[in-house]
Amino acid sequence: MANKLVKSELMYAVLENNIKEVETLLNQGVDVNFQDALGYTALMHTVELNYKPIAQLLIDHGADVNIKNNVGFSPLMHAVYFSQDKNLAKFLLDNKANPNDAFTLAVIKQNEDLIKLLIEYNTDINSKDPFTGKTALMWSLYFYYTTYLGYIPLDFAFHQCFSYIILETYFPSLWHDREKQLKFMSFLFQQNSINVNTIDNYGYNALIIATKLDNKYFSRYNVKTHILKDKLEKLDNNSKEYKTIKYELDELTYSPDLVKFFLDQKNYTFDLNYKNSLNSNPLIYTIKYYNPYLIKLFLNYKQDTYTIDINNLKDSNGINILRRSILDEDIETVKQILQYKYHTYNIDLYSEDKRGRNIIIEAIESDSLEILNLILNYKKETITIDLNKKYNIFLSNNDTFITTALISAMETRNTEIVKLILNYKSEFIILDVNATDNFNGTALIYASEENKVDMVKLILDYKSDIITVDINRKLNTIEYTALLFAVINNNLDIVKLLFNYKSDIITVDINQTQKVTRFERIPKNRTLILIAAMNNNTEIIDLLLNYKSEQITFDLNMPDVSNMIALLWAIKNNNIDIVNSLLNYKHDTYTIDINFIGPYNQTALIWAVKNNNTAIVKALLNYKTTVDINFRDKYDKSALSWAIGNQNTEIIELLLSYQKDNYIIDLNYLDKNQDNYLILATKTNNVKIVQLILNYRVKDYIININSQDKHGKTALIYAIEKNNIDIVKALLNYKQQIIDINLQDHNKSNALMYSISKNNFDIVKMLLNYNYTIDLDIKNSNGRTALMIASKKNNIDIVNLILNYTIKPNIDAQDFYGYTALIITTRKNNIEAVKALLDHNANKSIKDNYFHTALDYAKELKISKLIKFLS
């Protein structure tokens, strides 16, 4: 404990500048190199305080001049970095301090006196600073572009990122500062001992740093350049302002100061192939920044003695500099790289990145004819590119995609690129046009998928005398062919090309199906004919049906997943031409299921009738097999039901006149609403349709004219409701069956009651004159007879018709309220009707449920004439 206190006393004595106390303590044998918690020694404190006599005393007693504190600073480094005292630094150097530790710090501080001093003491100019591992040459590069770096705090975390902060901070240096740095760097280069390829703690060497700094400088000037270019586009080329700006723009032409300065050092060879752990390299970085000036400098560097390994200069994604240039569509750089050491260096065009992509594929997919031409013509006298080679491309989802040059060319949709691939050294190279990717897809399939007629033709015509294209090849899983894509895409031209391709020896598979959609994998199960019909393409339908028809037979009855056949699609699209083509297909040997039941349980005839297409209905009815006209869909409607609803008399006539194989239409069929065809026709209020139904004469078929619907109403009642006297006449004139006028609906009303309610005298008269005995005493749900309803309607003419009917009504009948016809007419103040009823012996004394007679109501109304009649 005592010894520890003595040691601390030495430091206190130094801090108090008490040389006598220091000497006394040293003579007592204290530890002169004792370090405190921060690693400081007494000598370090004397250097910080510039107490030279004490420092000399400490050194004389064995103080270590090269000892370092916790952050790696020696006494000399303190002297150079903090006090920047040349004499103090010289004092330490004279006492054997290591000059190498402090050299980079002197450069960082830009202290020329200290730099010169350290050089005089044979410092190692390749020494690195203790924080970033950078040399004096590296630091000079930063000072070339920046004039102020500021104070470097002595904490470890800051030092770790210090070099990056320098790179991202821009303080423009003055020209005299640049000249000073160039002069200093020139001095360093003059020292034969300098190592220009030394790397710092982050894997950067001086040339990489110079490249980055030059490119950053260039990118800043590019901002202004673009502004000037935008201005120029708006000016007249001959104007004064244009010339001024143009001159300024030309002045901004980039000059790669640092890199050029470096590469001009003839005594040194810079390692242009060096890459750090981040795959950073001067040429890779330069191409990334599209800097043509630096690219040219690098590619021309010492070509006689040094070779840039272009094939292995790859970034972190494995993309080499040629591929990067192609990706950036930098044609000039591509040219320069391909010309690099043309006679002595071979560029590997098959070099792949981490995803398996190579230069050939990249050139094709660049969609640039000029770039692809450059690649294909590279050393064409000695190098032949294998365009049949298959490449494994690794996708982001870890799947692998296998492709060829031709398939990749197809995916560009650029016909000229496809031509280049097909014509490559065509005099002695045969391209495998049937090569497949991992989906079993060929160039032909993809050309057809993309609707590229010209590409399809190029492939089919390719060396057709010696090559046969596999036109029936199918994609894996979904089994799409070139023809299937052509039909789906509605591309008549491609279909023709495929059908005409070597037709004497090749048969196209036309019975294939589209099982699922291309990407969603939705089930479809559509034949080519069905797809063409769905697409409403008459020409493709005819091509398919006529293709080698003597050998091939289509199954036209095959439905898709929605239960549609080709005929139904044609009818849905109202295409009579396609309908006729399908119906006439191999008429003598093939039969279409004309009664096929499709969606909504509807047949072809129902679809045609629904669409009001008379021509298609005729075509269907004329087909060789019997059409089931009585068939009903999910709505319980037949073709005739739909025709009546559409009021299409022409189609109704066609249906009613259909007599193939003695076919009978069941006109008395009751649908779910208990409607027969006559009721449906009457509801349309179309007398012509009603007459057509009534005129149906097949095998003495009798229409049930008295049929009642779910409301108990007959056709006659509906005709009366619509006040259509012509339909009433037509119904009454039907000779095959007597109309039961007494039939009551669910409200117990009959036809006569409805006609009276409508106040239609003519219809009432027609009904009363009809060859049928009407029961005039029938009551409705309110207990009223026809006479009561007529009395309530206040219609004297109808009242008289009823009173004079052959069979006399019960004139005194009462309703639910006890009213008689006389009471009703009295309440209505119809004097004529009251007189008529009294003339037919109506009972005046009958009382209603309220014990009133007709006279009571007359008195209530105070009508003297009525009172007189009824008294």
Sequence and secondary structure as in RCSB ss.txt:
>XXXX:A:sequence
MANKLVKSELMYAVLENNIKEVETLLNQGVDVNFQDALGYTALMHTVELNYKPIAQLLIDHGADVNIKNNVGFSP
LMHAVYFSQDKNLAKFLLDNKANPNDAFTLAVIKQNEDLIKLLIEYNTDINSKDPFTGKTALMWSLYFYYTTYLG
YIPLDFAFHQCFSYIILETYFPSLWHDREKQLKFMSFLFQQNSINVNTIDNYGYNALIIATKLDNKYFSRYNVKT
HILKDKLEKLDNNSKEYKTIKYELDELTYSPDLVKFFLDQKNYTFDLNYKNSLNSNPLIYTIKYYNPYLIKLFLN
YKQDTYTIDINNLKDSNGINILRRSILDEDIETVKQILQYKYHTYNIDLYSEDKRGRNIIIEAIESDSLEILNLI
LNYKKETITIDLNKKYNIFLSNNDTFITTALISAMETRNTEIVKLILNYKSEFIILDVNATDNFNGTALIYASEE
NKVDMVKLILDYKSDIITVDINRKLNTIEYTALLFAVINNNLDIVKLLFNYKSDIITVDINQTQKVTRFERIPKN
RTLILIAAMNNNTEIIDLLLNYKSEQITFDLNMPDVSNMIALLWAIKNNNIDIVNSLLNYKHDTYTIDINFIGPY
NQTALIWAVKNNNTAIVKALLNYKTTVDINFRDKYDKSALSWAIGNQNTEIIELLLSYQKDNYIIDLNYLDKNQD
NYLILATKTNNVKIVQLILNYRVKDYIININSQDKHGKTALIYAIEKNNIDIVKALLNYKQQIIDINLQDHNKSN
ALMYSISKNNFDIVKMLLNYNYTIDLDIKNSNGRTALMIASKKNNIDIVNLILNYTIKPNIDAQDFYGYTALIIT
TRKNNIEAVKALLDHNANKSIKDNYFHTALDYAKELKISKLIKFLS
>XXXX:A:secstr
 HHHHHHHHHHHHHHTT HHHHHHHHHTT  TT   TTS  HHHHHHHTT HHHHHHHHHTT  TT   TTS  H
HHHIIIII  HHHHHHHHHTT  GGGTHHHHHHTT HHHHHHHHHTT  TT B TTT  BHHHHHHHHHHBS   
     HHHHHHHHHHHHH   B  HHHHHHHHHHHHHHHHSTT  TT B TTS BHHHHHHHHHHHHHHHHHHHH
HHHHHHHHTS TTSHHHHHHHHHHHHT    HHHHHHHT TT    TT   TT   HHHHHHHTT HHHHHHHHT
TTTTT    GGG B TTS BHHHHHHHTT HHHHHHHHTTTTTT    TT B TTS BHHHHHHHTT HHHHHHH
HTTTTTT    TT  EEEE TTS EEEE HHHHHHHTT HHHHHHHHTTTTTT    TT   TT   HHHHHHHT
T HHHHHHHHHTTTTT    TT   TTT   HHHHHHHTT HHHHHHHHHTTTTT     S EEEE TTT  EEE
EEHHHHHHHTT HHHHHHHHHTTTTT    TT   TTS  HHHHHHHTT HHHHHHHHTTTTTT    TT   GG
G  HHHHHHHTT HHHHHHHHTSSS   TT   TTS  HHHHHHHHT HHHHHHHHT  GGG    TT   TTS 
 HHHHHHHTT HHHHHHHHT  STT    TT   TTS  HHHHHHHTT HHHHHHHHT SSS   TT   TTS  
HHHHHHHTT HHHHHHHHHSSS   TT   TTS  HHHHHHHTT HHHHHHHHTSSS   TT   TT   HHHHH
HHTT HHHHHHHHHTT  TT   TTS  HHHHHHHHT HHHHHHH 
